[in-house]
Amino acid sequence: MFEPSHGSAPKYAGQYKVNPIATILAAKMMLDWLGETEKGRNLEAAVASVILEGKVRTYDMGGNAGTLDLARAIAGRI
């Protein structure tokens, strides 16, 4: 039920270069659906904070960070 809009992007598997934000926000939708709205809000706020700061960006955002770099930056804000 909860999948990123771009799907799983299998052609990039193992390259650690894709932006994980769609996947993370799909998890936010799952949290909301499960009634964990505060956790969902916290997750969304963490994503927004990292984007706003602009220091950790994947190639599609004009940066050179990898998937795990961006995911760790978001996790660090929760």
PDB file of N, CA, C and O in Angstrom:
ATOM      1  N   MET A   1       0.805  -1.201   0.000  1.00  0.00           N
ATOM      2  CA  MET A   1       0.000   0.000   0.000  1.00  0.00           C
ATOM      3  C   MET A   1       0.846   1.262   0.000  1.00  0.00           C
ATOM      4  O   MET A   1       0.402   2.296  -0.500  1.00  0.00           O
ATOM      5  N   PHE A   2       2.020   1.204   0.534  1.00  0.00           N
ATOM      6  CA  PHE A   2       2.838   2.408   0.685  1.00  0.00           C
ATOM      7  C   PHE A   2       4.119   2.223  -0.110  1.00  0.00           C
ATOM      8  O   PHE A   2       5.009   1.469   0.285  1.00  0.00           O
ATOM      9  N   GLU A   3       4.199   2.922  -1.236  1.00  0.00           N
ATOM     10  CA  GLU A   3       5.335   2.774  -2.136  1.00  0.00           C
ATOM     11  C   GLU A   3       5.713   4.146  -2.669  1.00  0.00           C
ATOM     12  O   GLU A   3       4.842   4.982  -2.907  1.00  0.00           O
ATOM     13  N   PRO A   4       7.006   4.384  -2.859  1.00  0.00           N
ATOM     14  CA  PRO A   4       7.414   5.655  -3.447  1.00  0.00           C
ATOM     15  C   PRO A   4       6.794   5.833  -4.835  1.00  0.00           C
ATOM     16  O   PRO A   4       6.523   4.852  -5.527  1.00  0.00           O
ATOM     17  N   SER A   5       6.576   7.047  -5.227  1.00  0.00           N
ATOM     18  CA  SER A   5       5.941   7.327  -6.513  1.00  0.00           C
ATOM     19  C   SER A   5       6.757   6.787  -7.684  1.00  0.00           C
ATOM     20  O   SER A   5       6.197   6.485  -8.737  1.00  0.00           O
ATOM     21  N   HIS A   6       8.048   6.663  -7.517  1.00  0.00           N
ATOM     22  CA  HIS A   6       8.902   6.179  -8.598  1.00  0.00           C
ATOM     23  C   HIS A   6       9.078   4.670  -8.569  1.00  0.00           C
ATOM     24  O   HIS A   6       9.782   4.122  -9.418  1.00  0.00           O
ATOM     25  N   GLY A   7       8.468   3.994  -7.632  1.00  0.00           N
ATOM     26  CA  GLY A   7       8.643   2.554  -7.506  1.00  0.00           C
ATOM     27  C   GLY A   7       9.965   2.231  -6.833  1.00  0.00           C
ATOM     28  O   GLY A   7      10.501   3.045  -6.081  1.00  0.00           O
ATOM     29  N   SER A   8      10.480   1.064  -7.099  1.00  0.00           N
ATOM     30  CA  SER A   8      11.691   0.628  -6.390  1.00  0.00           C
ATOM     31  C   SER A   8      12.987   0.993  -7.105  1.00  0.00           C
ATOM     32  O   SER A   8      14.063   0.797  -6.539  1.00  0.00           O
ATOM     33  N   ALA A   9      12.923   1.515  -8.323  1.00  0.00           N
ATOM     34  CA  ALA A   9      14.096   1.928  -9.101  1.00  0.00           C
ATOM     35  C   ALA A   9      15.149   0.822  -9.186  1.00  0.00           C
ATOM     36  O   ALA A   9      16.298   1.041  -8.803  1.00  0.00           O
ATOM     37  N   PRO A  10      14.778  -0.364  -9.682  1.00  0.00           N
ATOM     38  CA  PRO A  10      15.707  -1.495  -9.699  1.00  0.00           C
ATOM     39  C   PRO A  10      16.969  -1.260 -10.517  1.00  0.00           C
ATOM     40  O   PRO A  10      17.993  -1.888 -10.249  1.00  0.00           O
ATOM     41  N   LYS A  11      16.925  -0.371 -11.508  1.00  0.00           N
ATOM     42  CA  LYS A  11      18.134  -0.146 -12.312  1.00  0.00           C
ATOM     43  C   LYS A  11      19.246   0.524 -11.512  1.00  0.00           C
ATOM     44  O   LYS A  11      20.403   0.524 -11.931  1.00  0.00           O
ATOM     45  N   TYR A  12      18.894   1.095 -10.361  1.00  0.00           N
ATOM     46  CA  TYR A  12      19.901   1.733  -9.510  1.00  0.00           C
ATOM     47  C   TYR A  12      20.271   0.885  -8.286  1.00  0.00           C
ATOM     48  O   TYR A  12      21.003   1.341  -7.408  1.00  0.00           O
ATOM     49  N   ALA A  13      19.772  -0.322  -8.236  1.00  0.00           N
ATOM     50  CA  ALA A  13      20.013  -1.190  -7.074  1.00  0.00           C
ATOM     51  C   ALA A  13      21.511  -1.337  -6.809  1.00  0.00           C
ATOM     52  O   ALA A  13      22.295  -1.615  -7.716  1.00  0.00           O
ATOM     53  N   GLY A  14      21.880  -1.148  -5.560  1.00  0.00           N
ATOM     54  CA  GLY A  14      23.263  -1.314  -5.135  1.00  0.00           C
ATOM     55  C   GLY A  14      24.187  -0.164  -5.462  1.00  0.00           C
ATOM     56  O   GLY A  14      25.365  -0.210  -5.109  1.00  0.00           O
ATOM     57  N   GLN A  15      23.693   0.862  -6.123  1.00  0.00           N
ATOM     58  CA  GLN A  15      24.551   2.002  -6.487  1.00  0.00           C
ATOM     59  C   GLN A  15      24.560   3.097  -5.417  1.00  0.00           C
ATOM     60  O   GLN A  15      25.449   3.948  -5.411  1.00  0.00           O
ATOM     61  N   TYR A  16      23.592   3.079  -4.528  1.00  0.00           N
ATOM     62  CA  TYR A  16      23.496   4.045  -3.426  1.00  0.00           C
ATOM     63  C   TYR A  16      23.570   5.492  -3.896  1.00  0.00           C
ATOM     64  O   TYR A  16      24.251   6.321  -3.293  1.00  0.00           O
ATOM     65  N   LYS A  17      22.860   5.781  -4.981  1.00  0.00           N
ATOM     66  CA  LYS A  17      22.874   7.153  -5.465  1.00  0.00           C
ATOM     67  C   LYS A  17      21.486   7.783  -5.556  1.00  0.00           C
ATOM     68  O   LYS A  17      21.365   8.988  -5.772  1.00  0.00           O
ATOM     69  N   VAL A  18      20.448   6.979  -5.395  1.00  0.00           N
ATOM     70  CA  VAL A  18      19.097   7.529  -5.518  1.00  0.00           C
ATOM     71  C   VAL A  18      18.651   8.255  -4.255  1.00  0.00           C
ATOM     72  O   VAL A  18      19.096   7.958  -3.146  1.00  0.00           O
ATOM     73  N   ASN A  19      17.784   9.188  -4.457  1.00  0.00           N
ATOM     74  CA  ASN A  19      17.223   9.990  -3.382  1.00  0.00           C
ATOM     75  C   ASN A  19      16.213   9.133  -2.597  1.00  0.00           C
ATOM     76  O   ASN A  19      15.262   8.620  -3.186  1.00  0.00           O
ATOM     77  N   PRO A  20      16.404   8.974  -1.286  1.00  0.00           N
ATOM     78  CA  PRO A  20      15.503   8.130  -0.500  1.00  0.00           C
ATOM     79  C   PRO A  20      14.266   8.850   0.034  1.00  0.00           C
ATOM     80  O   PRO A  20      13.466   8.243   0.746  1.00  0.00           O
ATOM     81  N   ILE A  21      14.096  10.114  -0.291  1.00  0.00           N
ATOM     82  CA  ILE A  21      13.024  10.893   0.320  1.00  0.00           C
ATOM     83  C   ILE A  21      11.640  10.345  -0.020  1.00  0.00           C
ATOM     84  O   ILE A  21      10.773  10.315   0.854  1.00  0.00           O
ATOM     85  N   ALA A  22      11.403   9.913  -1.251  1.00  0.00           N
ATOM     86  CA  ALA A  22      10.081   9.369  -1.590  1.00  0.00           C
ATOM     87  C   ALA A  22       9.777   8.127  -0.761  1.00  0.00           C
ATOM     88  O   ALA A  22       8.644   7.930  -0.321  1.00  0.00           O
ATOM     89  N   THR A  23      10.784   7.295  -0.550  1.00  0.00           N
ATOM     90  CA  THR A  23      10.590   6.098   0.267  1.00  0.00           C
ATOM     91  C   THR A  23      10.307   6.473   1.713  1.00  0.00           C
ATOM     92  O   THR A  23       9.437   5.887   2.357  1.00  0.00           O
ATOM     93  N   ILE A  24      11.039   7.446   2.216  1.00  0.00           N
ATOM     94  CA  ILE A  24      10.854   7.889   3.602  1.00  0.00           C
ATOM     95  C   ILE A  24       9.467   8.510   3.785  1.00  0.00           C
ATOM     96  O   ILE A  24       8.814   8.285   4.804  1.00  0.00           O
ATOM     97  N   LEU A  25       9.022   9.287   2.803  1.00  0.00           N
ATOM     98  CA  LEU A  25       7.690   9.883   2.921  1.00  0.00           C
ATOM     99  C   LEU A  25       6.582   8.848   2.734  1.00  0.00           C
ATOM    100  O   LEU A  25       5.477   9.038   3.243  1.00  0.00           O
ATOM    101  N   ALA A  26       6.855   7.760   2.017  1.00  0.00           N
ATOM    102  CA  ALA A  26       5.891   6.660   1.955  1.00  0.00           C
ATOM    103  C   ALA A  26       5.746   6.034   3.342  1.00  0.00           C
ATOM    104  O   ALA A  26       4.650   5.640   3.742  1.00  0.00           O
ATOM    105  N   ALA A  27       6.856   5.948   4.067  1.00  0.00           N
ATOM    106  CA  ALA A  27       6.796   5.447   5.446  1.00  0.00           C
ATOM    107  C   ALA A  27       5.992   6.405   6.322  1.00  0.00           C
ATOM    108  O   ALA A  27       5.285   5.967   7.230  1.00  0.00           O
ATOM    109  N   LYS A  28       6.092   7.700   6.058  1.00  0.00           N
ATOM    110  CA  LYS A  28       5.309   8.697   6.788  1.00  0.00           C
ATOM    111  C   LYS A  28       3.814   8.468   6.554  1.00  0.00           C
ATOM    112  O   LYS A  28       3.011   8.553   7.483  1.00  0.00           O
ATOM    113  N   MET A  29       3.448   8.177   5.294  1.00  0.00           N
ATOM    114  CA  MET A  29       2.039   7.889   5.002  1.00  0.00           C
ATOM    115  C   MET A  29       1.574   6.638   5.734  1.00  0.00           C
ATOM    116  O   MET A  29       0.434   6.571   6.194  1.00  0.00           O
ATOM    117  N   MET A  30       2.451   5.654   5.841  1.00  0.00           N
ATOM    118  CA  MET A  30       2.103   4.439   6.568  1.00  0.00           C
ATOM    119  C   MET A  30       1.875   4.750   8.047  1.00  0.00           C
ATOM    120  O   MET A  30       0.919   4.263   8.651  1.00  0.00           O
ATOM    121  N   LEU A  31       2.754   5.560   8.619  1.00  0.00           N
ATOM    122  CA  LEU A  31       2.594   5.933  10.024  1.00  0.00           C
ATOM    123  C   LEU A  31       1.262   6.646  10.242  1.00  0.00           C
ATOM    124  O   LEU A  31       0.552   6.366  11.208  1.00  0.00           O
ATOM    125  N   ASP A  32       0.926   7.570   9.337  1.00  0.00           N
ATOM    126  CA  ASP A  32      -0.352   8.270   9.445  1.00  0.00           C
ATOM    127  C   ASP A  32      -1.518   7.280   9.386  1.00  0.00           C
ATOM    128  O   ASP A  32      -2.449   7.366  10.186  1.00  0.00           O
ATOM    129  N   TRP A  33      -1.466   6.350   8.448  1.00  0.00           N
ATOM    130  CA  TRP A  33      -2.528   5.366   8.285  1.00  0.00           C
ATOM    131  C   TRP A  33      -2.673   4.488   9.527  1.00  0.00           C
ATOM    132  O   TRP A  33      -3.777   4.075   9.882  1.00  0.00           O
ATOM    133  N   LEU A  34      -1.546   4.209  10.183  1.00  0.00           N
ATOM    134  CA  LEU A  34      -1.565   3.397  11.395  1.00  0.00           C
ATOM    135  C   LEU A  34      -1.984   4.190  12.633  1.00  0.00           C
ATOM    136  O   LEU A  34      -2.084   3.637  13.729  1.00  0.00           O
ATOM    137  N   GLY A  35      -2.229   5.490  12.448  1.00  0.00           N
ATOM    138  CA  GLY A  35      -2.636   6.327  13.570  1.00  0.00           C
ATOM    139  C   GLY A  35      -1.479   6.923  14.342  1.00  0.00           C
ATOM    140  O   GLY A  35      -1.682   7.527  15.395  1.00  0.00           O
ATOM    141  N   GLU A  36      -0.280   6.764  13.838  1.00  0.00           N
ATOM    142  CA  GLU A  36       0.922   7.297  14.491  1.00  0.00           C
ATOM    143  C   GLU A  36       1.247   8.665  13.886  1.00  0.00           C
ATOM    144  O   GLU A  36       2.331   8.882  13.345  1.00  0.00           O
ATOM    145  N   THR A  37       0.284   9.576  13.992  1.00  0.00           N
ATOM    146  CA  THR A  37       0.412  10.862  13.309  1.00  0.00           C
ATOM    147  C   THR A  37       1.554  11.727  13.845  1.00  0.00           C
ATOM    148  O   THR A  37       2.193  12.445  13.076  1.00  0.00           O
ATOM    149  N   GLU A  38       1.816  11.670  15.129  1.00  0.00           N
ATOM    150  CA  GLU A  38       2.923  12.459  15.673  1.00  0.00           C
ATOM    151  C   GLU A  38       4.260  11.971  15.109  1.00  0.00           C
ATOM    152  O   GLU A  38       5.121  12.774  14.751  1.00  0.00           O
ATOM    153  N   LYS A  39       4.422  10.664  15.034  1.00  0.00           N
ATOM    154  CA  LYS A  39       5.645  10.109  14.447  1.00  0.00           C
ATOM    155  C   LYS A  39       5.746  10.487  12.975  1.00  0.00           C
ATOM    156  O   LYS A  39       6.832  10.786  12.479  1.00  0.00           O
ATOM    157  N   GLY A  40       4.621  10.472  12.283  1.00  0.00           N
ATOM    158  CA  GLY A  40       4.608  10.881  10.881  1.00  0.00           C
ATOM    159  C   GLY A  40       4.997  12.336  10.712  1.00  0.00           C
ATOM    160  O   GLY A  40       5.765  12.677   9.813  1.00  0.00           O
ATOM    161  N   ARG A  41       4.473  13.193  11.572  1.00  0.00           N
ATOM    162  CA  ARG A  41       4.828  14.616  11.523  1.00  0.00           C
ATOM    163  C   ARG A  41       6.311  14.819  11.806  1.00  0.00           C
ATOM    164  O   ARG A  41       6.968  15.633  11.156  1.00  0.00           O
ATOM    165  N   ASN A  42       6.836  14.076  12.780  1.00  0.00           N
ATOM    166  CA  ASN A  42       8.262  14.185  13.097  1.00  0.00           C
ATOM    167  C   ASN A  42       9.133  13.766  11.914  1.00  0.00           C
ATOM    168  O   ASN A  42      10.149  14.397  11.623  1.00  0.00           O
ATOM    169  N   LEU A  43       8.728  12.705  11.245  1.00  0.00           N
ATOM    170  CA  LEU A  43       9.474  12.231  10.086  1.00  0.00           C
ATOM    171  C   LEU A  43       9.435  13.256   8.958  1.00  0.00           C
ATOM    172  O   LEU A  43      10.460  13.551   8.343  1.00  0.00           O
ATOM    173  N   GLU A  44       8.261  13.790   8.692  1.00  0.00           N
ATOM    174  CA  GLU A  44       8.125  14.798   7.640  1.00  0.00           C
ATOM    175  C   GLU A  44       8.915  16.059   7.984  1.00  0.00           C
ATOM    176  O   GLU A  44       9.531  16.659   7.103  1.00  0.00           O
ATOM    177  N   ALA A  45       8.906  16.461   9.236  1.00  0.00           N
ATOM    178  CA  ALA A  45       9.673  17.642   9.660  1.00  0.00           C
ATOM    179  C   ALA A  45      11.171  17.413   9.504  1.00  0.00           C
ATOM    180  O   ALA A  45      11.907  18.333   9.146  1.00  0.00           O
ATOM    181  N   ALA A  46      11.623  16.194   9.770  1.00  0.00           N
ATOM    182  CA  ALA A  46      13.047  15.873   9.607  1.00  0.00           C
ATOM    183  C   ALA A  46      13.446  15.979   8.143  1.00  0.00           C
ATOM    184  O   ALA A  46      14.503  16.525   7.824  1.00  0.00           O
ATOM    185  N   VAL A  47      12.615  15.465   7.260  1.00  0.00           N
ATOM    186  CA  VAL A  47      12.888  15.562   5.821  1.00  0.00           C
ATOM    187  C   VAL A  47      12.948  17.028   5.403  1.00  0.00           C
ATOM    188  O   VAL A  47      13.888  17.451   4.729  1.00  0.00           O
ATOM    189  N   ALA A  48      11.942  17.800   5.806  1.00  0.00           N
ATOM    190  CA  ALA A  48      11.888  19.214   5.438  1.00  0.00           C
ATOM    191  C   ALA A  48      13.105  19.975   5.957  1.00  0.00           C
ATOM    192  O   ALA A  48      13.640  20.841   5.265  1.00  0.00           O
ATOM    193  N   SER A  49      13.537  19.659   7.158  1.00  0.00           N
ATOM    194  CA  SER A  49      14.678  20.337   7.754  1.00  0.00           C
ATOM    195  C   SER A  49      15.966  20.083   6.965  1.00  0.00           C
ATOM    196  O   SER A  49      16.750  21.003   6.732  1.00  0.00           O
ATOM    197  N   VAL A  50      16.174  18.841   6.560  1.00  0.00           N
ATOM    198  CA  VAL A  50      17.379  18.504   5.787  1.00  0.00           C
ATOM    199  C   VAL A  50      17.332  19.175   4.421  1.00  0.00           C
ATOM    200  O   VAL A  50      18.343  19.690   3.944  1.00  0.00           O
ATOM    201  N   ILE A  51      16.160  19.170   3.790  1.00  0.00           N
ATOM    202  CA  ILE A  51      16.035  19.839   2.494  1.00  0.00           C
ATOM    203  C   ILE A  51      16.302  21.331   2.634  1.00  0.00           C
ATOM    204  O   ILE A  51      17.036  21.913   1.835  1.00  0.00           O
ATOM    205  N   LEU A  52      15.713  21.943   3.638  1.00  0.00           N
ATOM    206  CA  LEU A  52      15.880  23.386   3.851  1.00  0.00           C
ATOM    207  C   LEU A  52      17.338  23.754   4.100  1.00  0.00           C
ATOM    208  O   LEU A  52      17.827  24.758   3.582  1.00  0.00           O
ATOM    209  N   GLU A  53      18.025  22.946   4.888  1.00  0.00           N
ATOM    210  CA  GLU A  53      19.427  23.219   5.172  1.00  0.00           C
ATOM    211  C   GLU A  53      20.279  23.133   3.903  1.00  0.00           C
ATOM    212  O   GLU A  53      21.187  23.942   3.711  1.00  0.00           O
ATOM    213  N   GLY A  54      19.994  22.173   3.050  1.00  0.00           N
ATOM    214  CA  GLY A  54      20.652  22.077   1.757  1.00  0.00           C
ATOM    215  C   GLY A  54      22.082  21.571   1.751  1.00  0.00           C
ATOM    216  O   GLY A  54      22.756  21.660   0.725  1.00  0.00           O
ATOM    217  N   LYS A  55      22.561  21.049   2.856  1.00  0.00           N
ATOM    218  CA  LYS A  55      23.954  20.578   2.924  1.00  0.00           C
ATOM    219  C   LYS A  55      24.120  19.161   2.377  1.00  0.00           C
ATOM    220  O   LYS A  55      25.152  18.848   1.782  1.00  0.00           O
ATOM    221  N   VAL A  56      23.129  18.313   2.568  1.00  0.00           N
ATOM    222  CA  VAL A  56      23.209  16.929   2.113  1.00  0.00           C
ATOM    223  C   VAL A  56      22.175  16.755   1.006  1.00  0.00           C
ATOM    224  O   VAL A  56      20.969  16.751   1.255  1.00  0.00           O
ATOM    225  N   ARG A  57      22.680  16.609  -0.238  1.00  0.00           N
ATOM    226  CA  ARG A  57      21.790  16.498  -1.390  1.00  0.00           C
ATOM    227  C   ARG A  57      22.292  15.409  -2.335  1.00  0.00           C
ATOM    228  O   ARG A  57      23.491  15.293  -2.589  1.00  0.00           O
ATOM    229  N   THR A  58      21.369  14.624  -2.842  1.00  0.00           N
ATOM    230  CA  THR A  58      21.715  13.622  -3.839  1.00  0.00           C
ATOM    231  C   THR A  58      21.833  14.305  -5.204  1.00  0.00           C
ATOM    232  O   THR A  58      21.523  15.489  -5.338  1.00  0.00           O
ATOM    233  N   TYR A  59      22.281  13.558  -6.211  1.00  0.00           N
ATOM    234  CA  TYR A  59      22.544  14.137  -7.533  1.00  0.00           C
ATOM    235  C   TYR A  59      21.335  14.852  -8.132  1.00  0.00           C
ATOM    236  O   TYR A  59      21.491  15.873  -8.802  1.00  0.00           O
ATOM    237  N   ASP A  60      20.139  14.330  -7.897  1.00  0.00           N
ATOM    238  CA  ASP A  60      18.933  14.944  -8.459  1.00  0.00           C
ATOM    239  C   ASP A  60      18.585  16.267  -7.796  1.00  0.00           C
ATOM    240  O   ASP A  60      17.758  17.024  -8.305  1.00  0.00           O
ATOM    241  N   MET A  61      19.216  16.546  -6.656  1.00  0.00           N
ATOM    242  CA  MET A  61      18.999  17.802  -5.935  1.00  0.00           C
ATOM    243  C   MET A  61      20.195  18.733  -6.128  1.00  0.00           C
ATOM    244  O   MET A  61      20.297  19.764  -5.462  1.00  0.00           O
ATOM    245  N   GLY A  62      21.102  18.367  -7.043  1.00  0.00           N
ATOM    246  CA  GLY A  62      22.268  19.202  -7.315  1.00  0.00           C
ATOM    247  C   GLY A  62      23.452  18.939  -6.411  1.00  0.00           C
ATOM    248  O   GLY A  62      24.373  19.753  -6.350  1.00  0.00           O
ATOM    249  N   GLY A  63      23.445  17.825  -5.711  1.00  0.00           N
ATOM    250  CA  GLY A  63      24.540  17.508  -4.796  1.00  0.00           C
ATOM    251  C   GLY A  63      25.272  16.247  -5.213  1.00  0.00           C
ATOM    252  O   GLY A  63      25.085  15.733  -6.316  1.00  0.00           O
ATOM    253  N   ASN A  64      26.101  15.763  -4.316  1.00  0.00           N
ATOM    254  CA  ASN A  64      26.854  14.545  -4.613  1.00  0.00           C
ATOM    255  C   ASN A  64      26.778  13.525  -3.476  1.00  0.00           C
ATOM    256  O   ASN A  64      27.573  12.586  -3.432  1.00  0.00           O
ATOM    257  N   ALA A  65      25.838  13.703  -2.569  1.00  0.00           N
ATOM    258  CA  ALA A  65      25.653  12.751  -1.468  1.00  0.00           C
ATOM    259  C   ALA A  65      24.995  11.480  -1.990  1.00  0.00           C
ATOM    260  O   ALA A  65      24.280  11.501  -2.992  1.00  0.00           O
ATOM    261  N   GLY A  66      25.244  10.396  -1.310  1.00  0.00           N
ATOM    262  CA  GLY A  66      24.620   9.129  -1.665  1.00  0.00           C
ATOM    263  C   GLY A  66      23.326   8.904  -0.898  1.00  0.00           C
ATOM    264  O   GLY A  66      22.937   9.699  -0.043  1.00  0.00           O
ATOM    265  N   THR A  67      22.687   7.821  -1.225  1.00  0.00           N
ATOM    266  CA  THR A  67      21.424   7.449  -0.594  1.00  0.00           C
ATOM    267  C   THR A  67      21.554   7.390   0.929  1.00  0.00           C
ATOM    268  O   THR A  67      20.744   7.966   1.656  1.00  0.00           O
ATOM    269  N   LEU A  68      22.581   6.688   1.394  1.00  0.00           N
ATOM    270  CA  LEU A  68      22.745   6.519   2.839  1.00  0.00           C
ATOM    271  C   LEU A  68      23.104   7.829   3.525  1.00  0.00           C
ATOM    272  O   LEU A  68      22.711   8.050   4.670  1.00  0.00           O
ATOM    273  N   ASP A  69      23.839   8.699   2.848  1.00  0.00           N
ATOM    274  CA  ASP A  69      24.176  10.002   3.430  1.00  0.00           C
ATOM    275  C   ASP A  69      22.912  10.804   3.714  1.00  0.00           C
ATOM    276  O   ASP A  69      22.750  11.368   4.796  1.00  0.00           O
ATOM    277  N   LEU A  70      22.023  10.847   2.732  1.00  0.00           N
ATOM    278  CA  LEU A  70      20.789  11.603   2.911  1.00  0.00           C
ATOM    279  C   LEU A  70      19.878  10.946   3.943  1.00  0.00           C
ATOM    280  O   LEU A  70      19.272  11.634   4.763  1.00  0.00           O
ATOM    281  N   ALA A  71      19.781   9.626   3.906  1.00  0.00           N
ATOM    282  CA  ALA A  71      18.949   8.922   4.876  1.00  0.00           C
ATOM    283  C   ALA A  71      19.465   9.145   6.292  1.00  0.00           C
ATOM    284  O   ALA A  71      18.677   9.357   7.213  1.00  0.00           O
ATOM    285  N   ARG A  72      20.781   9.100   6.471  1.00  0.00           N
ATOM    286  CA  ARG A  72      21.362   9.322   7.808  1.00  0.00           C
ATOM    287  C   ARG A  72      21.139  10.759   8.274  1.00  0.00           C
ATOM    288  O   ARG A  72      20.889  10.993   9.457  1.00  0.00           O
ATOM    289  N   ALA A  73      21.225  11.706   7.369  1.00  0.00           N
ATOM    290  CA  ALA A  73      20.973  13.113   7.746  1.00  0.00           C
ATOM    291  C   ALA A  73      19.541  13.271   8.233  1.00  0.00           C
ATOM    292  O   ALA A  73      19.293  13.965   9.219  1.00  0.00           O
ATOM    293  N   ILE A  74      18.604  12.638   7.555  1.00  0.00           N
ATOM    294  CA  ILE A  74      17.195  12.709   7.958  1.00  0.00           C
ATOM    295  C   ILE A  74      16.997  11.991   9.295  1.00  0.00           C
ATOM    296  O   ILE A  74      16.341  12.522  10.190  1.00  0.00           O
ATOM    297  N   ALA A  75      17.549  10.812   9.431  1.00  0.00           N
ATOM    298  CA  ALA A  75      17.417  10.059  10.681  1.00  0.00           C
ATOM    299  C   ALA A  75      17.995  10.840  11.858  1.00  0.00           C
ATOM    300  O   ALA A  75      17.481  10.763  12.974  1.00  0.00           O
ATOM    301  N   GLY A  76      19.055  11.585  11.607  1.00  0.00           N
ATOM    302  CA  GLY A  76      19.675  12.380  12.655  1.00  0.00           C
ATOM    303  C   GLY A  76      18.829  13.534  13.141  1.00  0.00           C
ATOM    304  O   GLY A  76      19.093  14.096  14.205  1.00  0.00           O
ATOM    305  N   ARG A  77      17.812  13.896  12.373  1.00  0.00           N
ATOM    306  CA  ARG A  77      16.930  14.997  12.761  1.00  0.00           C
ATOM    307  C   ARG A  77      15.694  14.542  13.506  1.00  0.00           C
ATOM    308  O   ARG A  77      14.936  15.367  14.016  1.00  0.00           O
ATOM    309  N   ILE A  78      15.487  13.252  13.573  1.00  0.00           N
ATOM    310  CA  ILE A  78      14.266  12.745  14.244  1.00  0.00           C
ATOM    311  C   ILE A  78      14.448  12.787  15.753  1.00  0.00           C
ATOM    312  O   ILE A  78      13.542  12.405  16.495  1.00  0.00           O
TER     313      ILE A  78
END
